Amino acid sequence: MSWRLLVGLCLLPRPLFADALLLHDGSTVQGSITSATAERIEVRTANGTMLIPRERITRIDLSQPQAPAAAPPLMSPRHPPPPYQEAPGFGPGSDMLTVPLGLSLPVSQVDFGSIGGAHASDGDVGVFTGVQVLHQLDRALGLGLEFDYAQRSRTDSLDLFPAGVSRVFGDSMVFLAEARWTFRSDRAVRPFVLAGLGGHLSSETVDVRPQSGFVWGDTLTDERRRLIDDSHWGAAVALRLGADFSTDTPVVPGFEVGWLYLDGSAFRATPAGASQGLSGVGGGLHIISVAARLGFIL
């Protein structure tokens, strides 16, 4: 590089360079050339500004310009939170096995009005459980099969049978084909509505014992007698609302509240019930279920 070209380059306005000047004594001066004349060169170094005579310089190495550091922004840009990541495996084509566990609340009644009695609750709060297999067609719609067990625990009544203490209980096994619609599959909480149609096998039992001071008219005894003891098949309809909670594992907890209607013919009376004038009791059952859910994505 000629001396005139070097001087011309140094006199041109330019960004600071990280330069190196090799001197005759073998030392090197590193810094930024800020000005140059035919006699000397001004270099800004880490220790201050140096004026170096031209005759002491053997060679000058000019580096590439350093890009000025970007000034930090006055305020960091606000970014929206990233969209929620669905649970591993959840989505179109996935399968989920779910086990509900909760309570069955019967809201139907048994009526003995045909023999001068009254009516009573068709059982008390019992266990509700089952198993569901659901195939997700897309992010919203899933189709599946479900088996449920709904227990109606024992309830006692002093009015159902005249002058008797009645005990009513039963249970149902329900088989459903169902469709489920998930409203927000991309959120941590995924609400859904489910509708099912199928069949059921339900039982009904009514035991009666005379109240204190009363006896059976045919034997003059006060033992407990079973007046209704029957089971039958019928149609079943289910409607449920609930939500699943997405996690970063294939385990999906949730909850649901549902209504179950179990249709069918009347539950028939036993010979002991027929001797008291009973032919049977109505077979339709209404059950409310409240359950926690634990799902496993397969």
C-alpha positions as CSV (number, residue, x, y, z in Angstrom):
1,M,0.0,0.0,0.0
2,S,1.5,3.4,-1.1
3,W,1.9,6.2,1.4
4,R,-0.4,8.6,-0.5
5,L,-3.2,5.9,-0.6
6,L,-2.8,5.3,3.1
7,V,-3.0,8.9,3.9
8,G,-6.0,9.3,1.7
9,L,-7.8,6.4,3.4
10,C,-7.0,7.8,6.8
11,L,-8.3,11.2,5.9
12,L,-11.6,9.9,4.6
13,P,-14.5,9.8,7.1
14,R,-15.0,6.2,8.2
15,P,-16.1,4.2,11.2
16,L,-13.5,3.3,13.8
17,F,-11.1,0.5,12.8
18,A,-9.4,-2.0,15.0
19,D,-5.9,-1.5,13.4
20,A,-2.5,-2.8,14.1
21,L,0.8,-0.8,13.5
22,L,4.1,-2.8,13.4
23,L,7.0,-0.7,14.4
24,H,10.7,-0.9,13.4
25,D,11.7,-2.2,16.9
26,G,9.3,-5.2,16.5
27,S,6.6,-3.9,18.8
28,T,2.9,-3.6,17.8
29,V,0.5,-0.8,18.6
30,Q,-3.2,-1.8,18.4
31,G,-6.0,0.6,18.4
32,S,-8.1,2.8,16.1
33,I,-6.4,5.3,13.6
34,T,-8.2,8.6,14.2
35,S,-6.1,10.8,11.9
36,A,-2.9,10.7,9.7
37,T,-0.5,13.1,8.2
38,A,2.7,12.8,6.2
39,E,4.7,13.0,9.4
40,R,2.7,11.1,12.0
41,I,-0.3,8.9,12.7
42,E,-2.7,9.4,15.6
43,V,-3.9,6.1,17.2
44,R,-6.5,5.7,20.0
45,T,-5.5,2.8,22.1
46,A,-6.9,1.3,25.3
47,N,-4.3,3.3,27.3
48,G,-5.0,6.6,25.5
49,T,-4.1,8.4,22.3
50,M,-0.6,8.0,20.8
51,L,1.1,10.1,18.1
52,I,3.6,7.8,16.3
53,P,6.1,9.3,13.8
54,R,5.9,7.9,10.3
55,E,9.6,6.8,10.2
56,R,9.0,4.4,13.2
57,I,6.3,2.5,11.3
58,T,7.2,-0.6,9.3
59,R,3.7,-1.7,8.3
60,I,0.0,-0.8,9.0
61,D,-2.7,-3.5,9.0
62,L,-6.2,-2.1,8.6
63,S,-8.9,-4.4,9.9
64,Q,-12.6,-4.6,8.8
65,P,-14.9,-2.0,10.3
66,Q,-16.6,-3.1,13.5
67,A,-20.3,-2.8,13.4
68,P,-21.5,-0.4,16.1
69,A,-23.2,-2.1,19.0
70,A,-27.0,-1.9,18.8
71,A,-28.4,0.4,21.5
72,P,-30.6,-1.5,23.9
73,P,-34.3,-0.9,23.4
74,L,-35.9,1.5,25.9
75,M,-38.5,-1.1,26.6
76,S,-38.6,-4.8,25.9
77,P,-41.3,-5.7,23.3
78,R,-44.2,-7.5,24.8
79,H,-44.8,-10.9,23.4
80,P,-48.0,-12.9,23.8
81,P,-47.7,-16.1,25.8
82,P,-47.0,-19.2,23.6
83,P,-50.1,-21.2,22.8
84,Y,-50.8,-24.1,25.2
85,Q,-49.2,-27.3,24.1
86,E,-51.7,-30.2,24.0
87,A,-51.0,-33.3,26.1
88,P,-48.7,-35.8,24.4
89,G,-50.6,-37.8,21.9
90,F,-53.9,-35.9,22.1
91,G,-55.4,-34.9,18.7
92,P,-56.8,-36.4,15.6
93,G,-56.4,-40.1,15.4
94,S,-55.6,-40.5,19.1
95,D,-57.3,-42.9,21.6
96,M,-58.0,-42.3,25.2
97,L,-59.0,-44.7,28.0
98,T,-60.9,-43.0,30.8
99,V,-62.1,-44.3,34.2
100,P,-64.8,-42.2,35.9
101,L,-65.3,-42.6,39.7
102,G,-67.9,-40.8,41.6
103,L,-71.5,-40.8,42.9
104,S,-74.8,-42.0,41.6
105,L,-77.8,-39.9,42.8
106,P,-81.2,-41.5,41.9
107,V,-84.0,-39.0,41.4
108,S,-86.8,-41.6,40.6
109,Q,-89.4,-42.8,43.1
110,V,-91.1,-46.1,43.9
111,D,-94.9,-45.9,44.2
112,F,-97.1,-48.3,46.3
113,G,-100.2,-46.2,45.9
114,S,-102.0,-49.1,44.3
115,I,-102.1,-50.9,47.7
116,G,-102.8,-47.9,49.9
117,G,-99.2,-47.0,50.4
118,A,-97.2,-43.9,49.4
119,H,-94.0,-43.3,47.4
120,A,-90.3,-43.3,48.4
121,S,-87.0,-42.5,46.8
122,D,-85.8,-45.3,44.5
123,G,-82.6,-45.9,46.4
124,D,-80.0,-43.6,48.0
125,V,-76.6,-42.2,46.8
126,G,-74.3,-44.9,45.6
127,V,-71.2,-45.6,43.6
128,F,-70.8,-44.5,40.0
129,T,-67.8,-45.9,38.0
130,G,-67.0,-47.4,34.6
131,V,-64.6,-47.4,31.7
132,Q,-64.6,-45.4,28.5
133,V,-62.7,-45.8,25.2
134,L,-62.7,-42.8,22.9
135,H,-61.3,-42.3,19.5
136,Q,-60.6,-38.7,18.5
137,L,-61.7,-38.1,14.9
138,D,-60.4,-34.5,14.9
139,R,-59.6,-31.8,17.5
140,A,-63.3,-31.5,18.5
141,L,-65.2,-34.7,17.8
142,G,-64.6,-38.1,19.4
143,L,-66.6,-41.3,19.2
144,G,-66.4,-44.1,21.6
145,L,-67.9,-46.9,23.8
146,E,-68.6,-46.9,27.5
147,F,-69.6,-49.3,30.3
148,D,-70.9,-47.8,33.6
149,Y,-72.0,-49.2,36.9
150,A,-74.5,-47.1,38.8
151,Q,-75.4,-48.2,42.3
152,R,-78.6,-47.2,44.2
153,S,-77.8,-47.8,47.9
154,R,-80.4,-48.7,50.5
155,T,-83.0,-46.1,51.6
156,D,-85.6,-46.8,54.3
157,S,-89.2,-45.5,54.4
158,L,-92.0,-45.6,56.9
159,D,-94.6,-44.5,54.4
160,L,-94.1,-46.7,51.3
161,F,-95.9,-49.8,52.6
162,P,-98.8,-49.3,55.1
163,A,-97.6,-50.0,58.7
164,G,-94.3,-51.3,57.4
165,V,-90.6,-50.3,57.3
166,S,-89.6,-50.5,53.6
167,R,-86.0,-50.8,52.3
168,V,-85.4,-49.9,48.6
169,F,-82.2,-50.4,46.6
170,G,-80.8,-51.6,43.3
171,D,-78.2,-51.1,40.6
172,S,-77.7,-50.7,36.9
173,M,-75.1,-51.8,34.3
174,V,-75.1,-49.4,31.3
175,F,-73.6,-49.9,27.9
176,L,-73.3,-46.8,25.6
177,A,-72.2,-45.8,22.2
178,E,-71.3,-42.1,22.5
179,A,-70.1,-38.9,20.8
180,R,-68.1,-36.2,22.6
181,W,-67.6,-32.6,21.4
182,T,-64.6,-30.8,22.9
183,F,-64.9,-27.0,22.7
184,R,-61.3,-25.8,23.2
185,S,-58.8,-28.6,22.5
186,D,-55.8,-26.1,22.6
187,R,-56.3,-25.0,26.2
188,A,-55.2,-26.3,29.5
189,V,-58.9,-26.8,30.4
190,R,-60.9,-28.6,27.7
191,P,-64.7,-28.4,28.3
192,F,-66.8,-31.0,26.6
193,V,-70.4,-32.2,26.1
194,L,-71.1,-35.9,25.7
195,A,-74.2,-37.7,24.4
196,G,-74.7,-41.5,24.6
197,L,-77.3,-44.1,23.5
198,G,-77.4,-47.7,24.4
199,G,-78.9,-50.2,26.8
200,H,-78.9,-51.2,30.5
201,L,-79.6,-54.1,32.8
202,S,-81.1,-52.8,36.1
203,S,-82.3,-54.4,39.2
204,E,-84.9,-53.3,41.8
205,T,-85.4,-54.7,45.3
206,V,-87.9,-53.7,48.0
207,D,-87.9,-55.4,51.4
208,V,-90.6,-54.7,54.0
209,R,-90.9,-55.5,57.7
210,P,-94.0,-54.7,59.8
211,Q,-93.6,-51.7,62.1
212,S,-93.5,-52.3,65.9
213,G,-96.8,-53.6,67.0
214,F,-97.8,-55.0,63.6
215,V,-97.6,-58.5,62.0
216,W,-98.3,-60.1,58.7
217,G,-101.9,-61.1,58.5
218,D,-101.4,-64.5,57.0
219,T,-98.8,-65.7,59.6
220,L,-99.1,-63.2,62.5
221,T,-95.3,-62.9,62.3
222,D,-93.1,-59.8,61.8
223,E,-90.2,-61.1,59.6
224,R,-88.8,-59.1,56.7
225,R,-90.3,-60.1,53.3
226,R,-89.1,-59.2,49.8
227,L,-92.0,-57.8,47.8
228,I,-90.0,-56.7,44.7
229,D,-87.0,-58.5,43.3
230,D,-86.6,-58.2,39.6
231,S,-84.2,-57.1,36.9
232,H,-84.7,-56.3,33.2
233,W,-83.1,-54.8,30.1
234,G,-84.1,-51.5,28.6
235,A,-82.9,-48.5,26.5
236,A,-80.4,-46.0,28.0
237,V,-79.8,-42.3,27.2
238,A,-76.9,-40.3,28.7
239,L,-76.0,-36.6,28.6
240,R,-72.9,-35.2,30.3
241,L,-71.0,-32.0,30.7
242,G,-67.4,-31.9,31.9
243,A,-63.8,-30.9,31.3
244,D,-60.4,-32.5,30.9
245,F,-57.2,-30.9,32.3
246,S,-54.3,-31.1,29.9
247,T,-50.9,-32.0,31.4
248,D,-47.4,-32.5,29.9
249,T,-47.9,-36.3,30.4
250,P,-50.3,-38.8,28.7
251,V,-52.4,-38.8,31.9
252,V,-55.5,-36.5,31.6
253,P,-57.5,-35.8,34.8
254,G,-61.0,-34.3,34.6
255,F,-64.5,-34.2,36.0
256,E,-68.1,-34.6,34.7
257,V,-71.7,-34.2,35.7
258,G,-74.3,-36.3,33.9
259,W,-77.9,-37.3,33.5
260,L,-78.8,-40.9,32.8
261,Y,-82.3,-42.2,31.8
262,L,-82.9,-45.9,32.0
263,D,-86.1,-47.0,30.3
264,G,-87.8,-50.4,30.6
265,S,-90.9,-52.4,31.7
266,A,-92.1,-52.5,35.3
267,F,-90.2,-54.4,37.9
268,R,-92.4,-57.4,38.8
269,A,-93.5,-58.3,42.3
270,T,-92.5,-61.5,44.0
271,P,-95.2,-64.0,45.2
272,A,-95.0,-62.3,48.6
273,G,-95.6,-59.0,47.0
274,A,-98.4,-60.4,44.9
275,S,-100.1,-61.7,48.0
276,Q,-100.2,-58.1,49.2
277,G,-101.8,-56.9,46.0
278,L,-98.7,-55.7,44.2
279,S,-98.1,-56.4,40.5
280,G,-94.9,-54.4,40.2
281,V,-93.4,-50.9,40.2
282,G,-92.5,-48.6,37.3
283,G,-89.3,-49.4,35.5
284,G,-88.1,-45.9,34.4
285,L,-85.0,-44.6,36.3
286,H,-83.5,-41.2,36.4
287,I,-79.9,-40.9,37.8
288,I,-77.6,-37.9,38.2
289,S,-73.9,-38.8,38.2
290,V,-71.0,-36.7,39.5
291,A,-67.6,-38.1,38.9
292,A,-63.9,-37.4,38.7
293,R,-62.2,-38.7,35.5
294,L,-58.7,-40.1,35.0
295,G,-57.8,-40.5,31.3
296,F,-54.8,-42.3,29.7
297,I,-53.8,-41.4,26.1
298,L,-53.0,-44.6,24.4
